[in-house]
Amino acid sequence: MTSYLNNVKPVKAELVVDEMLAICSDIARWRDKKESEQANARYNEVLNFGLED
């Protein structure tokens, strides 16, 4: 965000807010992807080894 503000130097507050929302959206998408990957890995373990530890 700091790089964006230094390089682009947005004139309107709406541009700053838009960039902040885009960053938040990217972070949320990344978290969802990681959660999905972990769930998929666990599911594959269950398929390969069963439910017993």
N, C-alpha and C positions, 0 to 999 in steps of 0.2 A: 504494500500500500504506500509506503514511504517513497519507493522508487517511482511509482505512478505519479504521486503528487509532485515529486521533484522534476520528473521528465516531461510530463504532460502539462502540468500547471493549469488544471481545469479552472474555467472562469465561473462556472455555475456550481452551486452546491448540489444540484441534481446529478451532475456527473460524478461527483465524489460518492454520493449515496448509491448510485447505480453500480459503481465499481466495488463498493463495500458489499452490496448485496450479491454481486457476482462471485466475490471471494467466498462469502458465507455459503453460497450454493455449491461451489466447487468442494469446499471442505465437507459439507453434508453428503455430497455424492461420493467422495472418497471414503468417508466413514461407512456408508451403506455398502460400498463395494467390499471393504475389508470384513465387515460383519458377514456378508454373503459368502466370502471366501472361507472364513472360519467355519461357518455352518456347513458348507459343502465339504470341507476337509473332515469334519466330524462325521457327517453322513457317510462318506466313503470309508472311514474307519469302521463304522458299524456294519456296513455292507461286507467289508473284507474280513473282519475279525469277530463280528457278533457283538451282542450287548454286554457280555461278561468281560470283566477286566482280567 
